[in-house]
Amino acid sequence: MDARLEALAAAHGVATWYENYQRRRTEVAPESVIGVLGLLGVDASAPPPAAVKKPEGTIVLRLGQRHTLPGPAELTLEDGTTRTVDTLADLPLGWHRLGDGTTVVVVPEELPKPPETWGWMVQLYALHSADSWGIGDLGDLRTFVQQCGDAGLVLLNPLHAITPVPPVPASPYSPSSRRFANPLYLRISDIPEFSRADASLQERITGLKPPPSELIDYTAVWAAKLAALELLWPLAEPVDLDADPGLTDFARFCALAEIHGPDWQKWPAELRHPDSPQVRAFHSDRIAFHAWIQHLIEQQLDAAREAAAGMPVGIVLDLAVGIDPSGADGWLLQDSLAPGVRAGAPPDAFNQLGQDWGLAAWRPDTLIATGYAAYRDMLRRIFRHAGGLRVDHVAGLWRLWWVPPGMGPAEGTYVHYDPEAMLGILALEAQRAGAVVIGEDLGTVLPEMTDTLERMNMLGSSVLWFTRDWDTGEFRPSADYRRNALASISTHDLPTAAGFLAGEQVEVRARLGQLAGTVEQERATWQAEKAALLELLRSEGLLDSERTEDVVVAMHEFLARTPCRLVTASLYDVLLETRQPNLPGTFEEYPNWRIPLRPDLDAVVDDPLFRKVAGILGKRNSEVDEPAKGTAR
């Protein structure tokens, strides 16, 4: 790559090389760099700037930090008081503003240390009970929280909003909006208007319940729940559309999508921007209808959180790394997003062809210019209902893999963000909500990222499959796990415990053409890794039988020995499900996000292995002491 292009890329935070998952330097093709620069509105044929000018619009300070201004300025604090200053010093935590419009954010140095506890990883859609309609719902969540033993947290898949127009996509990681919630998770019989309905209307609504199916049919579930909500809507109280303009804008998108389709990029030109005169002039009863639906979801989220009030952490929500560019946030926040970008990930051991998630991404320069307002609003809305937040692909707060149009997932490159701002604002909003933060720091994550999470008392993720010595590839013993981490056997994108032991991840990827090498090579690699895992468990005195159930118990006993502050078990693992919830790189070829748990909710919480694992993890709190001062963390 020529020096001119390297300089231009450096000026705009675009990487020309990176370390891959094996910690090896990997050069980025010039075509990829040129393509990503184009997404930032930069002409790659132009000469690089003589000096890099940092974008203006936001000043981020850690609590107690000072910043000298060019001259005297009026500062308005978050509480509305004003002062004239020439130095920003001794400012309270929060969001302040200088007279020229510059946002000043004062963020905490660190969060309080998270409690030490254990819990369950739950794909909420996979639960089902006699009262839920073809998909796990917030009523099932409330029941599970009440019956899951002495767990201290329940970690969920993202509950972000869909575009309420068929067909409904299954993936919780490609949401229409991360600021609002998914109406598919409503428990219809818990809606106040249902209890006020007469018996004949209740019977009519109950008759809409979808029949059981082998896989979750999101579109059928939404059609049934939408029909029920429309029958209940005449019983609803009036909706104040002025109370929350952001919610009203989202509801307006939903109403327009019902008329013009789910992809705003295909709407009439005059409707493609939320501030156009034609959009602002659009009025419909459906706006109030969709705002009402969001109020219902908030009520049921609050009820679930109240049920978890005695837990040390409680309900932990999951923040997807991006949004569907054709959805609500793609329309409402388009001025803060890079048009045409597809966020993803470079190749790694489990996804050897790279990943193209098809997600929109923040423009780093626009975030700075707008005072990170959209990012702040998103976090505040999520933290209203969360005792904790898992940040999927937390490395995206430092850098995100952008795939240019027309290129494959391995042909992208990284675009850098300001981690002081992204992490600091996350810490500020989490502290105000009294919530813990868990970063999914797997894959190609730089040491500085893990170190920063540690410094700020944000937990990392220690997954059994990935916690190894990078030089030898050997699994690490339990004592070598990080203290500030959430430990688990697997994730939603990886093999389940029983699936790994059976080699299911090799066979299914072979059938679908997802292997980079031969089937024989992959089987040999899996057999070697399985043998290494079994030897690890034997070396810790946890295994004397290779029966699948015994190995799964030993894996959880291993996690219980780690010093990690949080330890979690997946329902898929304790129920010995061999199919993983999601197989990255596939779409219709594999039933991603559509696999329900085989037993119903009552059978799940009564399952002997469920109870046994709960007992194992429940005993660890009294056995793992706080490390002594000066001990490696």
Residue pairs with C-beta under 8 A, 6 or more apart in sequence:
1 16
1 27
1 28
1 30
1 33
2 30
4 47
4 48
5 16
5 30
5 33
5 34
5 44
6 16
7 48
8 37
8 42
8 44
8 46
8 47
8 48
9 15
9 16
9 33
9 37
10 16
10 48
10 52
11 48
11 49
11 52
12 37
12 40
12 42
13 364
13 415
13 416
13 417
14 33
14 36
14 37
14 40
14 413
14 414
14 415
14 416
15 28
15 399
15 413
15 414
15 415
15 416
16 27
16 28
16 33
16 413
17 25
17 26
17 27
17 28
18 25
18 26
18 28
18 346
18 413
18 414
18 444
19 25
19 26
19 444
19 446
20 26
20 346
20 347
20 348
20 444
21 346
21 347
21 348
21 349
21 443
21 444
23 470
26 346
28 413
29 411
31 407
31 411
32 404
32 407
32 411
32 412
32 413
33 44
33 413
34 44
35 404
35 405
35 406
35 407
36 341
36 402
36 404
36 412
36 413
36 415
37 43
37 44
38 44
38 404
39 338
39 339
39 340
39 341
39 402
39 404
40 338
40 363
40 365
40 415
55 364
55 365
55 368
55 369
56 102
56 368
56 369
57 101
57 102
57 103
57 368
57 369
57 370
57 371
58 102
58 103
58 104
58 105
58 367
58 368
58 369
58 371
58 372
58 421
59 67
59 88
59 98
59 102
59 103
59 104
59 105
60 105
60 107
60 418
60 420
60 421
60 424
60 425
61 67
61 88
61 91
61 104
61 105
61 106
61 107
62 106
62 107
62 108
62 109
62 420
62 424
63 93
63 106
63 107
63 108
63 109
64 90
64 109
66 87
66 88
66 89
67 87
67 88
67 89
68 86
68 87
68 88
69 85
69 86
69 87
69 88
69 98
71 86
72 84
72 85
72 86
73 84
73 85
73 86
73 98
73 99
73 100
74 82
74 83
74 84
74 98
74 99
75 82
75 83
75 84
75 85
75 88
75 96
75 97
75 98
75 99
75 104
76 82
76 96
76 97
76 98
76 99
77 83
77 91
77 92
77 94
77 96
78 92
78 94
78 95
78 96
79 94
88 104
91 104
91 106
92 106
93 106
93 107
93 108
93 428
93 431
94 105
94 106
94 428
95 103
95 104
95 105
95 371
95 376
96 103
96 104
96 105
96 106
97 103
97 104
97 371
98 104
102 371
103 371
103 372
103 373
105 371
105 372
105 421
105 424
105 425
105 428
106 428
107 424
107 425
107 427
107 428
108 424
108 427
108 428
108 431
109 456
110 427
110 455
110 456
110 457
111 427
111 430
111 431
111 436
111 437
111 456
111 457
111 458
112 431
112 457
113 457
113 565
114 313
114 436
114 457
114 459
114 484
114 565
114 566
115 152
115 312
115 313
115 436
115 565
116 565
116 566
116 621
116 624
116 626
117 151
117 152
117 153
117 311
117 312
117 313
117 565
117 566
117 621
118 151
118 152
118 153
118 560
118 566
118 567
118 568
118 569
118 617
118 618
118 620
118 621
119 151
119 152
119 153
119 154
119 155
119 311
119 313
119 316
119 566
119 567
119 568
119 569
120 144
120 148
120 151
120 153
120 154
120 155
120 568
120 569
120 570
120 571
121 155
121 488
121 568
121 569
121 570
121 571
122 141
122 144
122 154
122 155
122 156
122 157
122 571
123 136
123 156
123 157
123 492
123 571
123 572
123 581
123 593
124 136
124 137
124 138
124 140
124 141
124 156
124 157
124 159
124 185
125 135
125 136
125 157
125 172
125 184
125 185
125 216
125 593
125 596
126 136
126 216
126 571
126 572
126 581
126 595
126 596
126 597
127 136
127 137
127 140
127 141
127 144
127 571
127 596
127 597
127 601
127 604
128 134
128 135
128 136
128 140
128 596
128 597
128 600
128 601
129 136
129 139
129 140
129 143
129 600
129 601
129 602
130 600
131 139
131 140
131 187
131 189
132 139
132 140
132 187
133 188
133 208
133 209
133 210
133 221
133 224
133 225
134 209
134 210
134 211
134 212
134 213
134 216
134 217
134 220
134 221
134 224
135 184
135 185
135 216
135 218
135 221
136 185
136 596
136 601
137 184
137 185
137 186
137 187
138 185
138 186
138 187
138 190
138 297
138 300
138 301
138 303
138 304
139 187
139 189
139 190
139 300
140 187
140 601
141 154
141 156
141 185
141 304
141 315
142 300
142 303
142 304
142 307
143 601
144 154
144 601
144 604
144 605
145 154
145 304
145 307
145 308
145 311
145 315
146 307
147 605
148 154
148 605
148 614
149 611
149 614
149 615
149 618
150 614
150 618
151 311
151 614
151 617
151 618
152 311
152 312
152 313
152 566
153 311
153 312
153 313
153 314
153 315
153 316
153 387
153 388
153 566
153 568
154 308
154 311
154 314
154 315
154 316
155 316
155 318
155 388
155 390
155 438
155 486
155 568
156 315
156 316
156 317
156 318
157 172
157 318
157 492
158 172
158 173
158 175
158 178
158 317
158 318
158 319
158 320
158 392
159 172
159 181
159 182
159 185
159 301
159 317
159 318
160 172
160 175
160 176
160 177
160 178
160 180
160 181
160 182
160 320
160 323
161 175
161 176
161 177
161 178
161 179
161 180
161 181
161 182
161 183
161 250
161 294
161 328
162 168
162 169
162 175
162 176
162 182
162 183
162 184
162 222
163 176
163 253
163 254
163 257
163 262
163 324
163 326
163 327
163 328
164 183
164 222
164 226
164 254
164 257
164 258
164 290
164 293
165 257
165 258
165 261
165 262
166 219
166 222
166 223
167 218
167 219
168 184
168 218
168 219
168 221
168 222
169 218
169 324
170 216
170 218
170 592
170 593
170 594
171 582
171 592
171 593
172 182
172 318
172 320
172 593
173 320
173 321
173 357
173 359
173 392
174 320
174 323
174 324
174 357
174 358
174 359
175 182
175 320
175 323
175 324
175 327
175 329
176 262
176 323
176 324
176 327
176 328
176 329
176 330
177 250
177 323
177 327
177 328
177 329
177 332
178 319
178 320
178 323
178 329
178 378
178 382
179 246
179 250
179 329
179 377
179 378
179 381
179 382
180 247
180 250
180 294
180 297
180 328
180 381
181 294
181 297
181 298
181 301
182 297
183 222
183 225
183 229
183 293
183 294
183 296
183 297
184 218
184 221
184 222
184 225
185 297
185 300
186 225
186 229
186 293
186 296
186 297
186 300
187 300
188 194
188 205
188 225
188 228
188 229
189 206
190 300
190 303
191 229
191 232
191 296
192 299
193 232
193 233
193 235
193 236
194 202
194 205
194 232
196 235
197 205
197 232
197 235
201 231
204 231
205 228
205 231
205 232
208 224
208 225
208 227
208 228
209 224
210 217
210 220
210 221
210 224
213 220
215 591
215 594
215 595
215 596
216 593
216 594
216 595
216 596
217 594
218 594
229 289
229 293
230 289
233 289
233 292
236 292
238 288
239 288
239 291
239 292
239 295
241 248
241 251
241 287
241 288
241 291
242 248
244 291
246 377
246 381
247 291
247 294
248 287
248 291
249 274
249 332
250 290
250 294
250 328
250 332
251 286
251 287
251 288
251 289
251 290
251 291
251 294
252 274
252 279
252 282
252 287
253 264
253 274
253 328
253 331
253 332
254 286
254 287
254 290
254 328
255 282
255 284
255 286
255 287
255 289
255 290
256 264
256 267
256 271
256 279
256 282
257 264
257 328
258 286
260 266
260 267
260 268
260 271
261 267
262 326
262 327
263 326
264 271
264 272
264 326
264 327
264 330
264 331
265 272
265 325
265 326
265 330
270 276
270 277
270 278
270 279
271 278
271 279
271 282
272 331
273 279
273 331
273 334
274 331
274 332
298 384
298 385
301 315
301 385
302 385
304 315
305 314
305 315
305 385
305 386
305 387
308 314
308 315
308 387
311 387
313 387
313 388
313 436
313 566
314 386
314 387
314 388
315 385
315 386
315 387
315 388
316 386
316 387
316 388
316 389
316 390
316 436
316 438
317 382
317 385
317 386
317 388
317 389
317 390
318 389
318 390
318 392
319 382
319 389
319 390
319 391
319 392
320 359
320 392
321 343
321 357
321 359
321 392
321 393
321 396
321 400
322 343
322 357
322 359
322 360
322 361
322 396
323 329
323 330
323 359
323 360
324 330
324 358
324 359
324 360
325 337
325 339
325 358
325 359
325 360
329 360
330 337
330 360
333 374
335 366
335 370
336 362
336 363
336 366
336 367
336 370
336 374
337 360
337 361
337 362
337 363
337 366
338 360
338 361
338 362
338 363
338 402
340 404
340 405
341 360
341 361
341 402
341 403
341 404
342 356
342 357
342 358
342 359
342 402
342 403
342 404
342 405
342 412
343 357
343 358
343 359
343 360
343 361
343 396
343 400
343 401
343 402
343 403
344 354
344 355
344 356
344 357
344 358
344 359
344 401
344 403
344 409
344 412
345 351
345 354
345 355
345 357
345 393
345 401
345 409
345 443
345 444
346 354
346 401
346 409
346 410
346 412
346 444
347 353
347 354
347 409
347 410
347 516
348 443
348 444
350 493
350 494
350 505
350 584
351 584
351 585
352 515
352 516
352 517
353 408
353 409
353 410
353 514
353 516
353 585
354 408
354 409
354 410
354 411
354 412
355 409
355 584
355 585
356 403
356 408
356 409
356 412
361 400
361 402
361 415
362 374
362 375
362 417
364 415
364 416
364 417
364 418
367 374
367 375
367 417
367 421
368 418
368 421
372 421
372 425
375 422
375 425
376 425
376 429
379 389
379 425
379 426
379 429
379 430
380 429
382 389
383 389
383 429
383 430
383 432
383 433
383 435
384 433
386 433
386 435
387 434
387 435
387 436
388 435
388 436
388 437
388 438
389 430
389 435
389 436
389 437
389 438
390 438
390 439
390 440
390 486
391 397
391 426
391 437
391 438
391 439
391 440
392 440
393 400
393 440
393 443
394 439
394 440
394 441
394 449
394 453
395 441
395 443
395 444
395 445
395 446
395 449
396 417
397 417
397 419
397 422
397 423
397 426
398 416
398 417
398 419
398 422
398 446
398 448
398 449
399 414
399 415
399 416
399 417
400 414
400 415
400 417
401 412
401 413
401 414
402 412
402 413
402 414
402 415
403 409
403 411
403 412
404 411
404 412
419 449
419 452
423 452
423 456
423 458
426 437
426 458
427 437
427 456
427 458
430 436
430 437
436 459
436 566
437 458
437 459
438 458
438 459
438 460
438 461
438 486
438 566
439 449
439 453
439 458
439 459
439 460
439 461
440 461
440 491
441 449
441 450
441 453
441 460
441 461
442 461
442 463
442 466
442 491
450 460
453 459
453 460
453 484
454 460
454 482
454 484
454 633
457 484
458 484
459 484
459 485
459 486
459 565
459 566
460 482
460 484
460 485
460 486
461 485
461 486
461 488
461 491
462 481
462 482
462 485
462 486
462 487
462 488
462 562
462 564
463 487
463 488
463 489
463 490
463 491
463 494
464 475
464 487
464 488
464 489
464 490
464 533
464 555
464 558
464 559
465 489
465 490
465 494
465 495
465 500
467 475
467 476
467 480
467 481
468 474
468 475
468 476
469 476
474 532
475 532
475 533
475 536
477 536
477 539
477 540
478 540
478 558
478 559
478 561
478 562
479 561
479 562
479 563
481 487
481 562
481 563
481 564
482 563
482 564
482 633
483 563
483 564
483 565
483 627
483 633
484 564
484 565
484 633
485 564
485 565
485 566
486 564
486 565
486 566
486 567
486 568
487 559
487 562
487 564
487 566
487 567
487 568
488 559
488 567
488 568
488 569
488 570
489 497
489 555
489 556
489 559
489 569
489 570
489 573
490 496
490 497
490 500
490 570
490 572
490 573
490 580
492 580
492 581
492 582
493 580
493 581
493 582
493 583
493 584
494 505
494 580
495 504
495 505
495 580
496 504
496 570
496 572
496 573
496 577
496 578
496 579
496 580
497 551
497 552
497 555
497 570
497 572
497 573
497 576
498 504
498 548
498 552
498 573
498 576
498 577
498 578
499 505
499 577
499 578
499 579
499 580
500 526
500 530
500 533
501 530
501 548
501 551
501 552
502 548
502 578
503 523
503 526
503 527
503 530
504 578
504 579
504 580
505 526
505 580
506 515
506 519
506 522
506 523
506 526
508 514
508 579
508 583
508 590
509 515
509 522
509 583
510 519
510 522
512 583
512 586
512 589
512 590
514 583
514 585
514 586
515 522
534 543
534 546
534 551
536 558
537 543
537 551
537 554
537 555
537 558
538 544
540 558
540 561
542 554
542 557
542 558
543 550
543 551
543 554
544 550
545 551
548 576
549 576
549 609
552 573
552 574
552 576
552 609
553 609
553 612
553 613
553 616
555 573
556 569
556 573
556 574
556 613
556 616
556 617
557 616
559 567
559 569
559 617
560 567
560 616
560 617
560 619
560 620
560 623
561 620
561 624
562 624
563 624
563 627
567 617
567 620
569 613
569 614
569 617
571 597
571 604
571 610
572 580
572 581
572 597
574 607
574 609
574 610
574 613
575 597
575 598
575 599
575 604
575 607
575 609
575 610
576 609
577 595
577 597
577 598
579 591
579 595
581 592
581 593
581 595
582 592
582 593
583 590
583 592
586 592
597 604
599 607
604 610
627 633
